[in-house]
Amino acid sequence: MPQPHWPAFEWEALRVMTGYGLMLATLGSIDSLLTSLVADNITRTQHACFLRARLRCNGRSP
């Protein structure tokens, strides 16, 4: 039976994967926000505000 071992690791590969991961996370966030805006327009409702923006939507200052 073969012995388990760690795969070869290159720091350059980690740097490239991190860049692609951040790009995908950013695009996923933008897609989610745009999808919620489309759903709001279709249903004629307003999406929920978050954190400080929520307080401003409710008429209170942070």
C-alpha positions as CSV (number, residue, x, y, z in Angstrom):
1,M,0.0,0.0,0.0
2,P,1.5,3.4,-0.9
3,Q,2.3,5.9,1.8
4,P,0.4,9.1,2.0
5,H,2.3,12.3,1.2
6,W,1.8,16.0,0.7
7,P,1.4,17.1,-2.9
8,A,4.0,19.5,-4.4
9,F,3.2,23.1,-3.5
10,E,4.2,26.2,-5.2
11,W,3.7,29.7,-3.8
12,E,3.1,31.1,-7.2
13,A,0.1,28.8,-7.7
14,L,-1.3,30.0,-4.4
15,R,-1.0,33.6,-5.6
16,V,-2.8,32.8,-8.8
17,M,-5.5,30.9,-7.1
18,T,-6.1,33.6,-4.6
19,G,-6.5,36.2,-7.4
20,Y,-9.0,34.0,-9.2
21,G,-10.9,33.3,-6.0
22,L,-11.2,37.0,-5.1
23,M,-12.4,37.7,-8.7
24,L,-15.1,35.0,-8.5
25,A,-16.2,36.2,-5.0
26,T,-16.5,39.7,-6.3
27,L,-18.5,38.6,-9.4
28,G,-20.7,36.4,-7.3
29,S,-21.5,39.3,-5.0
30,I,-22.3,41.6,-7.9
31,D,-24.5,39.0,-9.5
32,S,-26.4,38.4,-6.3
33,L,-27.1,42.2,-5.9
34,L,-28.2,42.5,-9.5
35,T,-30.5,39.5,-9.1
36,S,-32.1,41.0,-6.0
37,L,-32.7,44.3,-7.9
38,V,-34.3,42.4,-10.8
39,A,-36.5,40.5,-8.3
40,D,-37.5,43.7,-6.6
41,N,-38.4,45.3,-9.9
42,I,-40.5,42.3,-10.9
43,T,-42.4,42.1,-7.5
44,R,-42.4,45.9,-7.1
45,T,-40.9,45.7,-3.6
46,Q,-37.9,47.2,-2.0
47,H,-34.9,45.1,-0.9
48,A,-33.7,45.1,2.7
49,C,-31.0,47.6,3.6
50,F,-28.0,46.3,5.5
51,L,-25.9,47.7,8.4
52,R,-25.6,51.5,8.3
53,A,-27.7,51.8,5.2
54,R,-30.5,50.1,7.1
55,L,-30.5,52.8,9.7
56,R,-30.6,55.5,7.0
57,C,-33.5,53.7,5.3
58,N,-35.4,53.7,8.6
59,G,-34.9,57.5,9.0
60,R,-32.3,57.2,11.8
61,S,-28.7,58.3,11.7
62,P,-25.9,55.9,12.7
